[in-house]
Amino acid sequence: MSSKRPFASKAGFKRKQVLQNVLLAVIVLAFISSLPMLFLRIREHGGSDRRELQALFQSGAFERAFAQSREMLVERPLDFFLLTVNGFSAYQIAVSQINSFDTLSYINNAIWSLRRAMLLRQGASDGRIFYVLGKAYYHKGPAYADLAVKYLQKARAAGFAAADIPEYLGLAYAALRDFRGSVDAFALALAEEGREPSDVLLLSIARSYIMLEDVESAKRYLFRCLEVSRDSRTMTTARLLLGNILYQTGDVPGAEAEFLKIIEENGENAEASYRLGVLYASVGDITRARAEWRRALRVDPAHGPARARLN
């Protein structure tokens, strides 16, 4: 009896080892066979996230699209789709901000994401990215106007059509003091079919013509601006420019009417009173001139030109 036990023990151990090996093989096979299904589920989940993100952006939920794309970029920092959604959302949020610091923060984020996306597609022309980059650089400030022109022109060259590209080009050229380029771009903006020119566009065109010393064209656009505008600040600026042109071209009564209209429509205005004083002084009425300069200082004690005239 005792001599058979070692053989029985060894046989039992071998059977146990065989069973373990078989069980391990079954587990490995089961795991391998489940991999395609697991990979498919991961891809489906990723696709679902992308569809949700795209739906958020298209519905105008830019804050949520921005936050969600930023979270997803932590794991996938070189994902072209996520970078573009993040950049486009950041731009949309930026232009709706009231605080200039917040605007610049989102603009910088938009530029960073879109430049990174652009590097991933070197050699490819994506007009959408060029378009938003151009506008983002314009909003970043006059020092970046050259980049605004560069990317807006690249957007046009890539065949991307947006109605406001000529207007932004005109503004960017004006910031570069290329007033001929500005006027040419604004002319394209006015030529857009079915698009009514805004008061801001008309005022910008007038300013460019003033810098080109084409006062007749400037007057024409200032009058059009005053016809369509309902914004008091825009109208005040247009009347100040128009009054100054009329004064310089010898139409003193016309200039006086424009400056007085500003005060009549909007109340006291330091700049209008100052220019009235200059006008009265030019025709020899020093008493009225000094009265207007004192009036300007009452409205704005820091108005340097009025104080200099009184002194």
Disulfide bonds with the S-S distance in Angstrom:
none
